[in-house]
Amino acid sequence: MMIRRMTRLTSRLTNSIPLLVLVSALNSVAQSPTQKPESSPSSKFDQPVTLEPIERFNGLTTLRGPRAAVKAAQNVQVTLRNWIIPNRQRVERLRENGFLVVQVRSGEDLTTVINGERRQRKVEEFFTVPAGTTLSVETGNDSAILQILSIGPAGAPK
């Protein structure tokens, strides 16, 4: 009795093996990845997203030289903003005006372009951007946060 059951079980398994092989082969063909075309340099970046800074401070202040008379005081606009830039983005022109003091708050894979000079930046690094100069930013596989203090003439566009 036990031998007869074992024989039937073995017979069923033997008949099922070709079916399992066929199903497995069809499944692997259906799931095989399609070949992706070689990535072009432009695919290094994702579609641009709209960036909206978080404004931390915006106000007027007066600058005076140590030997300057009261008449020589100059009003300036001071703005502090945080820019959160997602990974794989190229920002051709960050919307900031005036003399900029920039701190990289986070982001391991960040490149800036100032006056045509490309430079890798590190977290907690400070750098300046002269007034009237375009600041471009590129992120790699990590998002970045830049904290930017802009100093410009009073009444300057934001």
Phi and psi in degrees as GROMACS dihedral restraints (atoms count N, CA, C in turn):
[ dihedral_restraints ]
;  ai    aj    ak    al  type     phi  dphi    fc
    3     4     5     6     1   -65.0    20    10
    4     5     6     7     1   -37.5    20    10
    6     7     8     9     1   -67.8    20    10
    7     8     9    10     1   -39.3    20    10
    9    10    11    12     1   -63.6    20    10
   10    11    12    13     1   -40.7    20    10
   12    13    14    15     1   -65.3    20    10
   13    14    15    16     1   -42.7    20    10
   15    16    17    18     1   -63.5    20    10
   16    17    18    19     1   -38.1    20    10
   18    19    20    21     1   -65.8    20    10
   19    20    21    22     1   -43.6    20    10
   21    22    23    24     1   -64.1    20    10
   22    23    24    25     1   -42.6    20    10
   24    25    26    27     1   -62.6    20    10
   25    26    27    28     1   -45.1    20    10
   27    28    29    30     1   -63.4    20    10
   28    29    30    31     1   -39.6    20    10
   30    31    32    33     1   -63.8    20    10
   31    32    33    34     1   -43.2    20    10
   33    34    35    36     1   -63.8    20    10
   34    35    36    37     1   -43.3    20    10
   36    37    38    39     1   -63.9    20    10
   37    38    39    40     1   -41.3    20    10
   39    40    41    42     1   -63.3    20    10
   40    41    42    43     1   -38.7    20    10
   42    43    44    45     1   -72.9    20    10
   43    44    45    46     1   -25.8    20    10
   45    46    47    48     1   -82.6    20    10
   46    47    48    49     1   -24.8    20    10
   48    49    50    51     1   -60.2    20    10
   49    50    51    52     1   -48.8    20    10
   51    52    53    54     1   -60.1    20    10
   52    53    54    55     1   -36.9    20    10
   54    55    56    57     1   -65.1    20    10
   55    56    57    58     1   -42.3    20    10
   57    58    59    60     1   -63.3    20    10
   58    59    60    61     1   -41.0    20    10
   60    61    62    63     1   -62.9    20    10
   61    62    63    64     1   -43.5    20    10
   63    64    65    66     1   -62.8    20    10
   64    65    66    67     1   -47.5    20    10
   66    67    68    69     1   -62.9    20    10
   67    68    69    70     1   -42.4    20    10
   69    70    71    72     1   -63.2    20    10
   70    71    72    73     1   -42.4    20    10
   72    73    74    75     1   -64.1    20    10
   73    74    75    76     1   -44.1    20    10
   75    76    77    78     1   -63.7    20    10
   76    77    78    79     1   -39.4    20    10
   78    79    80    81     1   -64.7    20    10
   79    80    81    82     1   -42.5    20    10
   81    82    83    84     1   -68.9    20    10
   82    83    84    85     1   -33.5    20    10
   84    85    86    87     1   -67.9    20    10
   85    86    87    88     1   -40.6    20    10
   87    88    89    90     1   -66.9    20    10
   88    89    90    91     1   -29.9    20    10
   90    91    92    93     1   -97.5    20    10
   91    92    93    94     1     0.8    20    10
   93    94    95    96     1   -64.7    20    10
   94    95    96    97     1   134.9    20    10
   96    97    98    99     1   -68.9    20    10
   97    98    99   100     1   143.6    20    10
   99   100   101   102     1   -80.4    20    10
  100   101   102   103     1   149.1    20    10
  102   103   104   105     1   -72.0    20    10
  103   104   105   106     1   132.8    20    10
  105   106   107   108     1   -91.9    20    10
  106   107   108   109     1   142.4    20    10
  108   109   110   111     1   -65.2    20    10
  109   110   111   112     1   153.4    20    10
  111   112   113   114     1   -57.7    20    10
  112   113   114   115     1   135.7    20    10
  114   115   116   117     1   -74.1    20    10
  115   116   117   118     1   136.5    20    10
  117   118   119   120     1   -89.6    20    10
  118   119   120   121     1   163.2    20    10
  120   121   122   123     1   -57.3    20    10
  121   122   123   124     1   -31.0    20    10
  123   124   125   126     1   -70.9    20    10
  124   125   126   127     1   -21.5    20    10
  126   127   128   129     1   -81.3    20    10
  127   128   129   130     1     3.4    20    10
  129   130   131   132     1   -65.4    20    10
  130   131   132   133     1   -24.0    20    10
  132   133   134   135     1  -117.1    20    10
  133   134   135   136     1   148.7    20    10
  135   136   137   138     1   -80.3    20    10
  136   137   138   139     1   175.4    20    10
  138   139   140   141     1   -59.3    20    10
  139   140   141   142     1   139.3    20    10
  141   142   143   144     1   -61.1    20    10
  142   143   144   145     1   144.0    20    10
  144   145   146   147     1  -113.5    20    10
  145   146   147   148     1   157.0    20    10
  147   148   149   150     1   -78.2    20    10
  148   149   150   151     1   124.9    20    10
  150   151   152   153     1   -99.5    20    10
  151   152   153   154     1   132.7    20    10
  153   154   155   156     1  -125.5    20    10
  154   155   156   157     1   115.8    20    10
  156   157   158   159     1   -72.9    20    10
  157   158   159   160     1   158.3    20    10
  159   160   161   162     1   -99.7    20    10
  160   161   162   163     1   114.4    20    10
  162   163   164   165     1   -82.9    20    10
  163   164   165   166     1   124.7    20    10
  165   166   167   168     1  -100.2    20    10
  166   167   168   169     1   -30.7    20    10
  168   169   170   171     1  -157.4    20    10
  169   170   171   172     1   142.9    20    10
  171   172   173   174     1  -151.8    20    10
  172   173   174   175     1   113.7    20    10
  174   175   176   177     1  -163.8    20    10
  175   176   177   178     1   172.1    20    10
  177   178   179   180     1   -99.4    20    10
  178   179   180   181     1   147.2    20    10
  180   181   182   183     1  -144.1    20    10
  181   182   183   184     1   167.2    20    10
  183   184   185   186     1  -115.1    20    10
  184   185   186   187     1   132.4    20    10
  186   187   188   189     1  -105.2    20    10
  187   188   189   190     1   134.4    20    10
  189   190   191   192     1  -133.2    20    10
  190   191   192   193     1   139.7    20    10
  192   193   194   195     1   -77.0    20    10
  193   194   195   196     1   156.6    20    10
  195   196   197   198     1   -62.3    20    10
  196   197   198   199     1   -28.4    20    10
  198   199   200   201     1  -110.2    20    10
  199   200   201   202     1     2.4    20    10
  201   202   203   204     1   -77.0    20    10
  202   203   204   205     1   148.4    20    10
  204   205   206   207     1   -76.5    20    10
  205   206   207   208     1   165.9    20    10
  207   208   209   210     1   -58.2    20    10
  208   209   210   211     1   -33.8    20    10
  210   211   212   213     1   -64.0    20    10
  211   212   213   214     1   -27.2    20    10
  213   214   215   216     1   -84.1    20    10
  214   215   216   217     1     3.5    20    10
  216   217   218   219     1   -63.9    20    10
  217   218   219   220     1   143.7    20    10
  219   220   221   222     1  -125.3    20    10
  220   221   222   223     1   127.6    20    10
  222   223   224   225     1   -82.1    20    10
  223   224   225   226     1   136.9    20    10
  225   226   227   228     1  -133.4    20    10
  226   227   228   229     1   151.5    20    10
  228   229   230   231     1   -92.2    20    10
  229   230   231   232     1   128.2    20    10
  231   232   233   234     1  -121.0    20    10
  232   233   234   235     1   127.7    20    10
  234   235   236   237     1  -133.7    20    10
  235   236   237   238     1   135.4    20    10
  237   238   239   240     1  -119.0    20    10
  238   239   240   241     1   122.1    20    10
  240   241   242   243     1  -133.7    20    10
  241   242   243   244     1   149.5    20    10
  243   244   245   246     1  -106.4    20    10
  244   245   246   247     1   128.0    20    10
  246   247   248   249     1  -109.5    20    10
  247   248   249   250     1   121.2    20    10
  249   250   251   252     1  -102.1    20    10
  250   251   252   253     1   116.6    20    10
  252   253   254   255     1  -115.2    20    10
  253   254   255   256     1   116.1    20    10
  255   256   257   258     1   -61.7    20    10
  256   257   258   259     1   164.4    20    10
  258   259   260   261     1   -67.1    20    10
  259   260   261   262     1   157.5    20    10
  261   262   263   264     1    57.0    20    10
  262   263   264   265     1    44.9    20    10
  264   265   266   267     1  -121.2    20    10
  265   266   267   268     1   147.8    20    10
  267   268   269   270     1  -121.1    20    10
  268   269   270   271     1   117.5    20    10
  270   271   272   273     1  -106.6    20    10
  271   272   273   274     1   108.1    20    10
  273   274   275   276     1   -65.4    20    10
  274   275   276   277     1   -37.4    20    10
  276   277   278   279     1  -148.3    20    10
  277   278   279   280     1   113.2    20    10
  279   280   281   282     1   -74.8    20    10
  280   281   282   283     1   131.4    20    10
  282   283   284   285     1   -77.6    20    10
  283   284   285   286     1    75.4    20    10
  285   286   287   288     1  -134.2    20    10
  286   287   288   289     1   144.9    20    10
  288   289   290   291     1  -123.9    20    10
  289   290   291   292     1   156.0    20    10
  291   292   293   294     1    90.9    20    10
  292   293   294   295     1  -170.0    20    10
  294   295   296   297     1   -75.6    20    10
  295   296   297   298     1   129.9    20    10
  297   298   299   300     1  -114.6    20    10
  298   299   300   301     1   135.8    20    10
  300   301   302   303     1  -113.5    20    10
  301   302   303   304     1   117.6    20    10
  303   304   305   306     1  -115.4    20    10
  304   305   306   307     1   136.0    20    10
  306   307   308   309     1  -122.0    20    10
  307   308   309   310     1   130.9    20    10
  309   310   311   312     1   -82.5    20    10
  310   311   312   313     1   109.5    20    10
  312   313   314   315     1   -84.6    20    10
  313   314   315   316     1   -33.4    20    10
  315   316   317   318     1  -159.2    20    10
  316   317   318   319     1   160.3    20    10
  318   319   320   321     1   120.9    20    10
  319   320   321   322     1   111.6    20    10
  321   322   323   324     1   -84.7    20    10
  322   323   324   325     1   -21.6    20    10
  324   325   326   327     1  -123.8    20    10
  325   326   327   328     1    76.4    20    10
  327   328   329   330     1  -128.4    20    10
  328   329   330   331     1   133.1    20    10
  330   331   332   333     1  -126.8    20    10
  331   332   333   334     1   137.1    20    10
  333   334   335   336     1  -116.1    20    10
  334   335   336   337     1   153.7    20    10
  336   337   338   339     1  -126.9    20    10
  337   338   339   340     1   115.3    20    10
  339   340   341   342     1  -128.0    20    10
  340   341   342   343     1   121.6    20    10
  342   343   344   345     1    54.4    20    10
  343   344   345   346     1    37.7    20    10
  345   346   347   348     1    79.5    20    10
  346   347   348   349     1    -0.9    20    10
  348   349   350   351     1   -97.5    20    10
  349   350   351   352     1   114.0    20    10
  351   352   353   354     1   -83.2    20    10
  352   353   354   355     1   137.6    20    10
  354   355   356   357     1  -150.4    20    10
  355   356   357   358     1   132.1    20    10
  357   358   359   360     1   -72.3    20    10
  358   359   360   361     1   140.0    20    10
  360   361   362   363     1  -118.6    20    10
  361   362   363   364     1   153.5    20    10
  363   364   365   366     1  -116.4    20    10
  364   365   366   367     1   158.0    20    10
  366   367   368   369     1   -60.0    20    10
  367   368   369   370     1   139.3    20    10
  369   370   371   372     1    71.8    20    10
  370   371   372   373     1     8.5    20    10
  372   373   374   375     1   -78.0    20    10
  373   374   375   376     1   141.2    20    10
  375   376   377   378     1  -107.6    20    10
  376   377   378   379     1   144.6    20    10
  378   379   380   381     1  -153.7    20    10
  379   380   381   382     1   163.1    20    10
  381   382   383   384     1  -116.7    20    10
  382   383   384   385     1   155.5    20    10
  384   385   386   387     1  -129.3    20    10
  385   386   387   388     1   120.5    20    10
  387   388   389   390     1   -62.6    20    10
  388   389   390   391     1   152.0    20    10
  390   391   392   393     1   -59.9    20    10
  391   392   393   394     1   141.7    20    10
  393   394   395   396     1    82.8    20    10
  394   395   396   397     1     2.2    20    10
  396   397   398   399     1  -101.8    20    10
  397   398   399   400     1   144.1    20    10
  399   400   401   402     1   -85.5    20    10
  400   401   402   403     1   133.2    20    10
  402   403   404   405     1  -107.7    20    10
  403   404   405   406     1   116.9    20    10
  405   406   407   408     1  -109.2    20    10
  406   407   408   409     1   146.6    20    10
  408   409   410   411     1  -132.1    20    10
  409   410   411   412     1   138.8    20    10
  411   412   413   414     1  -129.6    20    10
  412   413   414   415     1   131.1    20    10
  414   415   416   417     1  -110.3    20    10
  415   416   417   418     1   148.8    20    10
  417   418   419   420     1   -96.2    20    10
  418   419   420   421     1  -124.7    20    10
  420   421   422   423     1   -88.1    20    10
  421   422   423   424     1    17.3    20    10
  423   424   425   426     1  -137.8    20    10
  424   425   426   427     1   137.0    20    10
  426   427   428   429     1   -70.2    20    10
  427   428   429   430     1   159.7    20    10
  429   430   431   432     1  -132.8    20    10
  430   431   432   433     1   151.0    20    10
  432   433   434   435     1  -124.1    20    10
  433   434   435   436     1   123.3    20    10
  435   436   437   438     1  -111.8    20    10
  436   437   438   439     1   132.1    20    10
  438   439   440   441     1  -105.4    20    10
  439   440   441   442     1   121.2    20    10
  441   442   443   444     1  -121.5    20    10
  442   443   444   445     1   123.5    20    10
  444   445   446   447     1  -100.6    20    10
  445   446   447   448     1   116.0    20    10
  447   448   449   450     1  -108.1    20    10
  448   449   450   451     1   136.9    20    10
  450   451   452   453     1  -126.8    20    10
  451   452   453   454     1   119.2    20    10
  453   454   455   456     1  -146.2    20    10
  454   455   456   457     1   174.7    20    10
  456   457   458   459     1   -61.5    20    10
  457   458   459   460     1   146.4    20    10
  459   460   461   462     1   -59.3    20    10
  460   461   462   463     1   138.5    20    10
  462   463   464   465     1    82.3    20    10
  463   464   465   466     1     5.4    20    10
  465   466   467   468     1   -70.8    20    10
  466   467   468   469     1   150.8    20    10
  468   469   470   471     1   -63.1    20    10
  469   470   471   472     1   146.8    20    10
